[in-house]
């Protein structure tokens, strides 16, 4: 039905079916455009039947409606990857039609081929992926290649519960890509058991990581030593943050960093607290000699 509102389709169908079966083209266009453009969400989250509207927009293939759709679409978007590869194609078509910059917080899950279609299709458009979360998915070499295409513009990258459980086969390529970035990134890992080689790769790109979060993740005593040495060599240790829990060694590393930053911070010297004297204040003549409540006194710092 929506294809009828594409003017070229409308002209072809008009030759096949009686004209009385169709209402005015502009009337149909305005009606379905209004349906298409009801996507505005205060939170910027895309869910429900919005992915269907990507399909309508793709089928419609109308420049004017694409601009109307983009004008009401949030510039900062939160969304899950779709279930079907056809829907991913529709979404890519919509993003390619956008002319203004959009920032996308994307959660990849389900099947790798759908996620790859989405990542490769978005690359090179005006839409950039600011936050990427990889969760509940079987990670593959080709998916890592698709991810790396966007890594230089990401602000945060999260790995949560991969079905093949380990990032070990991809830590070398991930480390290289992070190391080549022009700025720092936030990296979060859940349920990862990093072997010593993984930790070495992680240590090699630590200078381009502003925040490293590791939850329910394990490192060995050798991994503790490797990361500790890498942190000590950072140019700006005070700007580096380490959070999370997991193995005893990782918890020790978090505690050590807190103390190490405190001992190396030049501003950490104790600053004397200024003495505060409360001025004696009085009310108006009507209540002369009645002291004002202490919470309402003027405070003079000496």
GIPESUL-V506021 format. One record per residue. N is the residue number from 1. PHI is phi in whole degrees, -180 to 180 (none if undefined). OMEGA is omega in whole degrees, 0 to 359 (NA if undefined). D_CENTER is the distance of its C-alpha to the mean C-alpha in whole Angstrom. Layout:
BEGIN
N&PHI&OMEGA&D_CENTER, N&PHI&OMEGA&D_CENTER
END
This chain:
BEGIN
1&none&184&36, 2&-68&179&33, 3&-62&179&35, 4&-63&182&38, 5&-84&169&36, 6&-78&191&35, 7&-61&181&38, 8&-66&177&39, 9&-64&181&39, 10&-59&181&41, 11&-66&180&44, 12&-71&180&44, 13&-67&181&44, 14&-65&179&47, 15&-77&184&49, 16&-91&184&49, 17&-104&177&49, 18&-58&182&51, 19&-61&183&50, 20&-68&180&50, 21&-76&183&48, 22&-115&171&45, 23&-82&179&44, 24&-59&183&44, 25&-59&181&41, 26&-65&179&39, 27&-64&178&40, 28&-63&182&38, 29&-61&181&35, 30&-64&181&35, 31&-65&183&34, 32&-75&174&32, 33&-65&178&30, 34&-65&176&30, 35&-67&182&28, 36&-64&190&26, 37&-91&177&24, 38&-85&183&24, 39&-122&188&20, 40&-67&179&19, 41&-133&181&17, 42&-57&183&17, 43&-83&183&14, 44&83&181&12, 45&-80&180&12, 46&-108&181&14, 47&-156&178&16, 48&66&185&20, 49&-94&180&22, 50&-60&177&20, 51&-55&176&19, 52&-61&182&23, 53&-71&171&23, 54&-59&178&21, 55&-64&178&24, 56&-61&180&27, 57&-63&179&25, 58&-63&181&26, 59&-68&183&29, 60&-65&176&30, 61&54&182&29, 62&-122&185&30, 63&-61&183&29, 64&-61&181&30, 65&-71&176&28, 66&-60&179&25, 67&-67&179&25, 68&-65&179&26, 69&-64&181&23, 70&-67&184&20, 71&-66&180&22, 72&-103&181&21, 73&-80&181&17, 74&-59&177&15, 75&-78&174&13, 76&-117&192&10, 77&-121&171&9, 78&-115&182&8, 79&-157&174&10, 80&-93&173&11, 81&-69&183&13, 82&-74&180&17, 83&-81&186&20, 84&-104&181&22, 85&-68&178&22, 86&-66&178&24, 87&-66&177&21, 88&-60&177&19, 89&-64&178&21, 90&-63&180&22, 91&-65&178&18, 92&-61&179&18, 93&-60&179&21, 94&-66&180&20, 95&-63&178&17, 96&-69&180&20, 97&-81&181&22, 98&-70&179&20, 99&-108&181&21, 100&-103&180&19, 101&-65&174&15, 102&-129&177&12, 103&-110&188&8, 104&-119&170&7, 105&-99&191&4, 106&-113&177&6, 107&-109&181&8, 108&-92&173&11, 109&-156&185&15, 110&74&191&18, 111&-93&183&20, 112&-61&184&19, 113&-65&176&21, 114&-65&180&19, 115&-65&178&15, 116&-64&178&17, 117&-58&181&19, 118&-67&183&15, 119&-65&181&14, 120&-70&180&17, 121&-72&181&18, 122&-72&183&15, 123&-59&180&16, 124&93&177&18, 125&-91&178&17, 126&-78&179&16, 127&-93&178&13, 128&-116&178&10, 129&-91&182&7, 130&-84&178&5, 131&-132&179&2, 132&-123&178&5, 133&-116&179&7, 134&-106&186&11, 135&-142&174&13, 136&57&184&17, 137&-137&175&17, 138&-84&185&20, 139&-76&182&19, 140&-132&178&21, 141&-62&182&22, 142&-68&177&21, 143&-69&176&18, 144&-63&178&17, 145&-61&179&19, 146&-68&180&16, 147&-65&183&13, 148&-62&179&15, 149&-58&185&15, 150&-106&192&12, 151&-65&185&12, 152&-70&182&13, 153&-108&180&11, 154&-72&174&7, 155&-99&182&7, 156&-150&178&6, 157&-130&183&7, 158&-123&172&9, 159&-116&185&12, 160&-130&171&13, 161&57&175&17, 162&-67&183&18, 163&-71&174&21, 164&-92&164&23, 165&64&187&22, 166&-131&174&22, 167&-93&186&20, 168&-50&181&23, 169&-67&187&24, 170&-117&185&21, 171&-66&181&20, 172&-66&180&23, 173&-68&178&21, 174&-65&180&17, 175&-62&180&19, 176&-62&182&21, 177&-65&178&18, 178&-68&181&16, 179&-63&182&19, 180&-85&179&20, 181&-64&178&17, 182&-87&177&18, 183&-147&185&16, 184&-87&181&14, 185&-133&172&11, 186&-97&183&10, 187&-124&181&11, 188&-128&180&11, 189&-130&177&14, 190&-119&173&16, 191&55&178&20, 192&-113&175&20, 193&-106&186&24, 194&-87&174&24, 195&-78&186&27, 196&-65&176&28, 197&-67&177&28, 198&-59&181&24, 199&-65&178&24, 200&-62&178&26, 201&-63&179&23, 202&-63&179&21, 203&-63&182&23, 204&-69&180&23, 205&-115&186&20, 206&-62&180&20, 207&-66&178&21, 208&-106&177&17, 209&-118&180&15, 210&-88&181&15, 211&-142&176&14, 212&-116&177&15, 213&-113&177&15, 214&-134&182&17, 215&-111&181&18, 216&54&182&21, 217&-117&188&21, 218&-120&169&25, 219&-134&180&26, 220&-91&177&30, 221&-65&176&32, 222&-69&176&32, 223&-63&176&28, 224&-59&181&28, 225&-64&182&31, 226&-64&181&29, 227&-68&180&26, 228&-61&179&28, 229&-65&180&30, 230&-66&179&26, 231&-65&181&25, 232&-63&181&29, 233&-93&179&28, 234&-65&180&25, 235&-70&181&26, 236&-129&184&24, 237&-66&183&24, 238&-65&181&24, 239&-90&181&20, 240&-93&181&19, 241&-120&179&18, 242&-130&183&19, 243&-137&173&18, 244&131&180&19, 245&-149&181&22, 246&143&182&24, 247&-69&179&27, 248&-59&181&30, 249&-65&180&29, 250&-70&177&25, 251&-63&177&26, 252&-63&180&29, 253&-66&179&27, 254&-63&180&24, 255&-65&179&28, 256&-61&182&29, 257&-63&179&26, 258&-60&180&27, 259&-69&181&30, 260&-66&179&30, 261&-67&180&28, 262&-67&183&30, 263&-76&182&33, 264&-103&181&32, 265&-86&181&31, 266&-64&181&33, 267&-87&185&32, 268&-77&178&33, 269&-60&183&37, 270&-66&178&38, 271&-102&181&38, 272&-62&179&41, 273&-77&182&41, 274&-64&177&43, 275&-71&182&46, 276&-114&179&45, 277&-115&179&49, 278&-84&178&49, 279&-75&176&51, 280&-78&184&54, 281&-122&181&53, 282&-125&179&56, 283&-85&181&55, 284&-69&183&58, 285&-58&183&61, 286&-65&181&61, 287&-123&183&60, 288&-61&178&61, 289&71&175&61, 290&-94&182&58, 291&-71&177&55, 292&-76&178&52, 293&-55&183&50, 294&-53&181&48, 295&-69&183&44, 296&-105&181&46, 297&-80&175&47, 298&-72&183&46, 299&-109&179&45, 300&-110&179&46, 301&-93&184&44, 302&-101&NA&47
END
